[in-house]
Amino acid sequence: MKSFSILQTSTPYSGFEGIEALDMSMLLGNFEIPVQLFVCDDGVWQLVKDQQPESIGHKNFSKTFGALSFYEIDSIVVDADSLAQRGITAERLIDDTEVLDSETFQQRLLAQDYVVSF
């Protein structure tokens, strides 16, 4: 079976990309299609704990990341350089994240059959 990767690069709450990426991940997992979630660039802001988007009029979708294990998505792969460039430490991220150096991140991403970017 072909493998899919969902690549999240967008900031949370600036549009619908973040929730659409999560929806697509869960949809693929629901049909038992192997899927891996990758996060880099400004997408790393989606993984920061204790978000409070209600103050800017948005619903908090970050809790949805916790449901990914039900769809056999056991970890979220994060680019370490993207974190460092934004001053975010791995301790500030939600659970079930796997921080990889940029080279390993790219290698694992390119090993997937299909990549859908949000």
Secondary structure, 3 states (H helix, E strand, C coil): CCCEEEEECCCCCCCCHHHHHHHHHHHHHHCCCCEEEEECHHHHHHHECCCCHHHHCCCCCHHHHHHHHHHCCCCEEEEHHHHHHCCCCHHHECCCEEEECHHHHHHHHHCCCEEEEC
